Every structure is written in structure tokens, then in C-alpha cells.
Amino acid sequence: MKFTMLLAFFGGYELIAVGLIILLLFGGKKLPELMKGLGKGIREFNNAKANIEGELKESMKDIESNKK
């Protein structure tokens, strides 16, 4: 499920409530560290996904060139 589809299930009040709960759980000082770690994890995931997609495309090209 894409992130934008996930956000479609939440309205404005729900997002504010989730934000407040996160702020209460982690506090204002740890929140930037948490977001930085989350961003780094997402970036690493996207890089891994791009590498796998590139390898798959390269393999498909090799398979098609061998068929000819």
C-alpha cells in the first residue's frame, strides 16, 4: 500500500492526535533524532529497492539478448 493511500484513511484530527501521541511518547528533544533515523531508513530502503530493480532490468535485457 502506498503512503498516500495510507494517508487517505486519516483525517486532520487523526493526524493531529497521532502527532501529539508521538510527541508525548518521545518528547521534543528525541523527536528530531527519531525523524532523522526514520529518514535514513527510508533512504536505505529506496536505495536497495532501486538496486534490485536495476539488477532485474539488466537480467531481463540479458535474457532477451540471448533469445535472439
N, CA, C and O atoms as a DFTB+ gen file, in Angstrom:
272 C
 N C O
     1  1       0.847      -1.167       0.000
     2  2       0.000       0.000       0.000
     3  2       0.898       1.237       0.000
     4  3       1.862       1.322       0.761
     5  1       0.572       2.167      -0.842
     6  2       1.375       3.381      -0.921
     7  2       1.061       4.302       0.248
     8  3      -0.022       4.263       0.833
     9  1       2.045       5.129       0.565
    10  2       1.918       6.045       1.696
    11  2       0.752       7.013       1.501
    12  3       0.045       7.329       2.458
    13  1       0.543       7.491       0.257
    14  2      -0.545       8.434       0.012
    15  2      -1.897       7.780       0.224
    16  3      -2.850       8.428       0.657
    17  1      -1.978       6.480      -0.086
    18  2      -3.234       5.773       0.163
    19  2      -3.461       5.609       1.659
    20  3      -4.594       5.660       2.136
    21  1      -2.371       5.411       2.392
    22  2      -2.480       5.282       3.839
    23  2      -2.977       6.584       4.445
    24  3      -3.793       6.570       5.366
    25  1      -2.492       7.704       3.937
    26  2      -2.930       8.993       4.460
    27  2      -4.391       9.277       4.136
    28  3      -5.035      10.061       4.833
    29  1      -4.922       8.652       3.093
    30  2      -6.323       8.878       2.731
    31  2      -7.264       8.364       3.810
    32  3      -8.393       8.845       3.919
    33  1      -6.826       7.397       4.609
    34  2      -7.662       6.848       5.662
    35  2      -7.722       7.759       6.890
    36  3      -8.632       7.632       7.709
    37  1      -6.771       8.666       7.020
    38  2      -6.710       9.536       8.183
    39  2      -7.163      10.938       7.821
    40  3      -6.802      11.469       6.771
    41  1      -7.955      11.531       8.696
    42  2      -8.366      12.907       8.515
    43  2      -7.436      13.825       9.290
    44  3      -6.433      13.377       9.846
    45  1      -7.766      15.093       9.326
    46  2      -6.942      16.080      10.006
    47  2      -6.823      15.846      11.498
    48  3      -5.734      15.947      12.063
    49  1      -7.934      15.535      12.136
    50  2      -7.910      15.326      13.589
    51  2      -7.125      14.084      13.980
    52  3      -6.435      14.067      15.000
    53  1      -7.235      13.047      13.159
    54  2      -6.492      11.822      13.458
    55  2      -4.991      12.052      13.361
    56  3      -4.229      11.575      14.202
    57  1      -4.566      12.785      12.334
    58  2      -3.135      13.074      12.175
    59  2      -2.612      13.938      13.315
    60  3      -1.492      13.736      13.785
    61  1      -3.409      14.889      13.757
    62  2      -3.001      15.727      14.885
    63  2      -2.892      14.881      16.152
    64  3      -1.947      15.042      16.924
    65  1      -3.855      13.982      16.370
    66  2      -3.827      13.120      17.551
    67  2      -2.597      12.211      17.531
    68  3      -1.939      12.045      18.557
    69  1      -2.283      11.626      16.387
    70  2      -1.102      10.762      16.275
    71  2       0.164      11.577      16.530
    72  3       1.077      11.109      17.211
    73  1       0.224      12.785      15.992
    74  2       1.376      13.651      16.222
    75  2       1.562      13.987      17.693
    76  3       2.685      13.977      18.197
    77  1       0.482      14.281      18.376
    78  2       0.556      14.584      19.805
    79  2       0.985      13.369      20.621
    80  3       1.767      13.493      21.564
    81  1       0.476      12.204      20.261
    82  2       0.869      10.981      20.976
    83  2       2.358      10.712      20.793
    84  3       3.053      10.362      21.747
    85  1       2.845      10.875      19.562
    86  2       4.280      10.680      19.302
    87  2       5.098      11.693      20.094
    88  3       6.127      11.342      20.672
    89  1       4.653      12.931      20.125
    90  2       5.357      13.969      20.876
    91  2       5.383      13.637      22.370
    92  3       6.402      13.846      23.028
    93  1       4.288      13.130      22.906
    94  2       4.244      12.764      24.322
    95  2       5.141      11.563      24.626
    96  3       5.808      11.525      25.660
    97  1       5.152      10.585      23.719
    98  2       5.944       9.379      23.957
    99  2       7.440       9.640      23.877
   100  3       8.202       9.155      24.713
   101  1       7.863      10.398      22.881
   102  2       9.291      10.563      22.635
   103  2       9.843      11.893      23.126
   104  3      11.055      12.025      23.295
   105  1       9.004      12.859      23.353
   106  2       9.468      14.155      23.831
   107  2      10.022      15.005      22.701
   108  3      10.343      14.505      21.623
   109  1      10.127      16.285      22.968
   110  2      10.582      17.227      21.955
   111  2      12.047      17.085      21.601
   112  3      12.439      17.388      20.474
   113  1      12.868      16.628      22.539
   114  2      14.306      16.526      22.282
   115  2      14.656      15.311      21.436
   116  3      15.584      15.371      20.631
   117  1      13.935      14.217      21.603
   118  2      14.254      12.993      20.871
   119  2      13.555      12.915      19.519
   120  3      13.926      12.091      18.683
   121  1      12.564      13.746      19.293
   122  2      11.799      13.698      18.055
   123  2      12.659      13.960      16.813
   124  3      12.521      13.227      15.834
   125  1      13.534      14.965      16.805
   126  2      14.383      15.146      15.617
   127  2      15.292      13.948      15.340
   128  3      15.515      13.591      14.183
   129  1      15.817      13.327      16.399
   130  2      16.652      12.133      16.213
   131  2      15.829      10.994      15.617
   132  3      16.304      10.263      14.748
   133  1      14.602      10.852      16.086
   134  2      13.716       9.815      15.590
   135  2      13.413      10.033      14.108
   136  3      13.455       9.085      13.323
   137  1      13.113      11.254      13.726
   138  2      12.801      11.562      12.333
   139  2      14.031      11.380      11.439
   140  3      13.915      10.920      10.303
   141  1      15.202      11.741      11.954
   142  2      16.435      11.558      11.192
   143  2      16.681      10.072      10.931
   144  3      17.037       9.681       9.819
   145  1      16.490       9.257      11.955
   146  2      16.658       7.816      11.793
   147  2      15.636       7.229      10.833
   148  3      15.957       6.351      10.032
   149  1      14.404       7.717      10.917
   150  2      13.358       7.253      10.012
   151  2      13.684       7.619       8.575
   152  3      13.518       6.801       7.671
   153  1      14.145       8.837       8.359
   154  2      14.527       9.270       7.014
   155  2      15.683       8.452       6.460
   156  3      15.691       8.090       5.283
   157  1      16.655       8.164       7.311
   158  2      17.798       7.362       6.889
   159  2      17.359       5.948       6.510
   160  3      17.835       5.389       5.521
   161  1      16.455       5.376       7.294
   162  2      15.943       4.039       6.993
   163  2      15.175       4.002       5.680
   164  3      15.331       3.069       4.894
   165  1      14.351       5.009       5.442
   166  2      13.592       5.082       4.198
   167  2      14.535       5.246       3.016
   168  3      14.340       4.622       1.973
   169  1      15.557       6.080       3.173
   170  2      16.527       6.295       2.106
   171  2      17.268       4.995       1.772
   172  3      17.450       4.670       0.599
   173  1      17.691       4.258       2.794
   174  2      18.376       2.987       2.570
   175  2      17.456       1.975       1.891
   176  3      17.893       1.235       1.010
   177  1      16.200       1.939       2.292
   178  2      15.232       1.040       1.668
   179  2      15.058       1.372       0.194
   180  3      15.050       0.478      -0.652
   181  1      14.917       2.670      -0.115
   182  2      14.744       3.071      -1.512
   183  2      15.974       2.760      -2.349
   184  3      15.848       2.367      -3.509
   185  1      17.169       2.931      -1.773
   186  2      18.393       2.591      -2.497
   187  2      18.462       1.099      -2.782
   188  3      18.832       0.695      -3.885
   189  1      18.113       0.287      -1.810
   190  2      18.120      -1.166      -2.006
   191  2      17.095      -1.565      -3.066
   192  3      17.363      -2.422      -3.909
   193  1      15.930      -0.942      -3.017
   194  2      14.885      -1.233      -3.993
   195  2      15.343      -0.857      -5.401
   196  3      15.103      -1.604      -6.350
   197  1      16.000       0.291      -5.543
   198  2      16.496       0.725      -6.849
   199  2      17.578      -0.222      -7.367
   200  3      17.626      -0.509      -8.563
   201  1      18.443      -0.708      -6.480
   202  2      19.480      -1.658      -6.889
   203  2      18.870      -2.962      -7.391
   204  3      19.305      -3.509      -8.404
   205  1      17.869      -3.451      -6.685
   206  2      17.215      -4.693      -7.099
   207  2      16.503      -4.503      -8.434
   208  3      16.569      -5.374      -9.301
   209  1      15.827      -3.378      -8.603
   210  2      15.143      -3.112      -9.867
   211  2      16.137      -3.033     -11.017
   212  3      15.876      -3.547     -12.105
   213  1      17.277      -2.390     -10.777
   214  2      18.306      -2.295     -11.809
   215  2      18.854      -3.661     -12.192
   216  3      19.066      -3.942     -13.372
   217  1      19.083      -4.509     -11.199
   218  2      19.581      -5.852     -11.476
   219  2      18.558      -6.672     -12.252
   220  3      18.921      -7.423     -13.157
   221  1      17.278      -6.531     -11.904
   222  2      16.231      -7.248     -12.618
   223  2      16.146      -6.793     -14.077
   224  3      16.030      -7.624     -14.978
   225  1      16.202      -5.492     -14.311
   226  2      16.145      -4.971     -15.681
   227  2      17.345      -5.440     -16.489
   228  3      17.216      -5.793     -17.661
   229  1      18.515      -5.442     -15.853
   230  2      19.720      -5.905     -16.535
   231  2      19.613      -7.389     -16.874
   232  3      20.027      -7.806     -17.956
   233  1      19.068      -8.177     -15.975
   234  2      18.880      -9.605     -16.219
   235  2      17.884      -9.841     -17.340
   236  3      18.078     -10.728     -18.171
   237  1      16.820      -9.050     -17.367
   238  2      15.820      -9.182     -18.437
   239  2      16.439      -8.844     -19.795
   240  3      16.144      -9.502     -20.792
   241  1      17.290      -7.826     -19.836
   242  2      17.959      -7.473     -21.095
   243  2      18.872      -8.606     -21.536
   244  3      18.924      -8.933     -22.722
   245  1      19.593      -9.210     -20.596
   246  2      20.477     -10.324     -20.921
   247  2      19.686     -11.513     -21.448
   248  3      20.106     -12.168     -22.402
   249  1      18.552     -11.790     -20.836
   250  2      17.722     -12.915     -21.268
   251  2      17.179     -12.666     -22.676
   252  3      17.178     -13.569     -23.512
   253  1      16.720     -11.442     -22.935
   254  2      16.163     -11.130     -24.256
   255  2      17.253     -11.130     -25.323
   256  3      17.000     -11.533     -26.458
   257  1      18.456     -10.686     -24.981
   258  2      19.534     -10.682     -25.987
   259  2      19.991     -12.117     -26.279
   260  3      20.438     -12.398     -27.391
   261  1      19.889     -13.024     -25.310
   262  2      20.257     -14.416     -25.535
   263  2      19.215     -15.156     -26.388
   264  3      19.548     -16.128     -27.066
   265  1      17.965     -14.700     -26.355
   266  2      16.901     -15.331     -27.143
   267  2      17.082     -15.050     -28.627
   268  3      16.692     -15.870     -29.457
   269  1      17.660     -13.917     -28.974
   270  2      17.785     -13.523     -30.379
   271  2      18.890     -14.201     -31.053
   272  3      19.122     -13.973     -32.241
